[in-house]
Amino acid sequence: MANSEKKPKTLKTLERHFKGVASHRRLQILLYVARHPDATVEILTEQLKCNFRTTSSHTQRLVTAGLLEKHYRGRGVLHTLTPYGVRFVSFINEFGNLR
């Protein structure tokens, strides 16, 4: 299916994406992963100065929202942006003038 033929997202799907970033901490995580692909929860916890369990919970919400992907490497779990995550980061940077 070509880009012009893609089905539009449902409002429910859009809600899931927007709820995924409905936290300043999740926005921080999304922006950090955009700059540092393959970040682990340990790295995010250290860099964002946040509790490990809180960071883990937020990354899981971003995965559920379809904005982050988990990649298992040995015992580590690396996080990268999904294509929708990339688009959201672009939107956040443009909307918030955060560059």
C-alpha positions in Angstrom: 0.0 0.0 0.0 1.5 3.4 -1.0 1.8 6.3 1.4 -1.1 8.0 -0.3 -3.3 4.9 0.1 -2.6 4.4 3.9 -5.7 4.1 6.0 -6.2 7.1 8.3 -5.6 6.5 12.0 -8.7 6.1 14.2 -9.3 8.6 16.9 -8.7 5.8 19.5 -5.2 5.2 18.0 -4.4 8.9 18.1 -5.6 9.0 21.7 -3.2 6.2 22.5 -0.2 8.1 21.0 -1.1 11.3 22.7 -1.6 9.7 26.1 1.8 8.1 25.6 3.4 11.5 25.8 1.1 13.0 28.4 3.8 13.3 31.0 6.9 15.6 31.2 9.0 12.6 32.1 7.8 10.6 29.1 8.6 13.6 26.9 12.1 13.7 28.4 12.6 10.0 27.7 11.3 10.3 24.1 13.6 13.3 23.4 16.6 11.6 25.1 16.1 8.4 23.1 15.9 10.5 19.9 19.4 11.9 20.6 20.8 8.6 22.1 19.3 5.5 20.4 19.7 2.2 22.2 19.4 3.8 25.6 18.7 1.4 28.4 16.5 2.1 31.4 19.7 2.3 33.6 21.1 5.0 31.3 17.8 6.9 31.2 17.5 6.7 35.0 21.0 8.1 35.4 20.8 10.8 32.8 17.3 12.0 33.7 17.9 11.6 37.5 14.8 9.6 38.0 13.8 6.5 39.9 14.5 3.2 38.1 10.9 1.9 38.6 9.4 5.2 37.4 11.6 5.2 34.3 10.8 1.6 33.6 7.1 2.3 33.9 7.3 5.4 31.6 9.3 3.5 28.9 6.7 0.7 29.0 3.9 3.3 28.5 5.8 4.7 25.5 6.2 1.2 24.1 2.4 0.6 24.6 1.7 3.9 22.8 3.7 2.7 19.8 6.4 5.4 20.2 9.3 3.3 21.5 10.6 -0.1 20.6 12.5 -2.5 22.9 15.4 -4.5 21.5 16.7 -7.3 23.7 20.5 -7.8 23.6 21.7 -10.4 26.0 20.4 -9.3 29.4 20.0 -5.7 28.3 17.0 -4.0 26.8 17.7 -1.2 24.4 15.1 1.4 23.4 14.8 3.2 20.1 12.1 5.3 18.5 9.5 3.8 16.2 8.7 5.6 13.0 5.7 7.2 14.9 8.1 8.1 17.7 10.3 9.9 15.2 7.4 11.9 13.9 6.3 12.8 17.4 9.8 14.0 18.3 9.7 16.1 15.1 6.3 17.5 16.1 7.4 18.2 19.7 10.6 20.0 18.5 8.6 22.1 16.0 5.6 22.8 18.3 7.8 23.5 21.4 10.6 25.2 19.5 13.0 22.9 21.5 15.9 22.5 19.2 
